Amino acid sequence: MSAKPDDTIPPAGAPKGDHKADASTGPVTEAAVADLINRVEAMFREGLKALGAQSKPLIDNAEDQLEAAQKAVSDQVRNRPLTATAMALGVGVVIGLLLSSGRRR
């Protein structure tokens, strides 16, 4: 990291990418740092809002698929209770074997 860091912060109206020091910007002040923090915070909030808007349809779709899967499982359990019980017992045995083999080591 041989590059010398800038000792100034661009003013609020500066174009994006214009981060070079020049005589008109002056030294870093608390007000400039606070302004930069506020701008970054505003950008972050805008990004979160956009992410929320984009993810809403995905979440709704996932909820619909989960409800459909839950209904299908419930229907299968009602239609074949013995098969469902045997499968649950088998899954329990497998999980028990996996957990008990980890304790033996």
MOKA-V871479 format. One record per backbone hydrogen bond with DSSP energy under -0.5 kcal/mol. CO is the residue of the C=O (numbers start at 0). NH is the residue of the N-H. If there is no record, write none. Layout:
BEGIN
<<CO;NH> <CO;NH>>
END
This chain:
BEGIN
<<6;27> <10;13> <14;17> <16;18> <21;24> <21;25> <28;32> <29;33> <30;34> <31;35> <32;36> <33;37> <34;38> <35;39> <36;40> <37;41> <38;42> <39;43> <40;44> <41;45> <42;46> <43;47> <44;48> <45;49> <46;50> <47;51> <48;52> <49;53> <50;54> <51;55> <52;56> <53;57> <54;58> <55;59> <56;60> <57;61> <58;62> <59;63> <60;64> <61;65> <62;66> <63;67> <64;68> <65;69> <66;70> <67;71> <68;72> <69;73> <70;74> <71;75> <72;76> <73;77> <74;78> <75;79> <79;83> <80;84> <81;85> <82;86> <83;87> <84;88> <85;89> <86;90> <87;91> <88;92> <89;93> <90;94> <91;95> <92;96> <93;97> <94;98> <95;99> <96;100> <97;101> <98;102> <99;103> <100;104>>
END
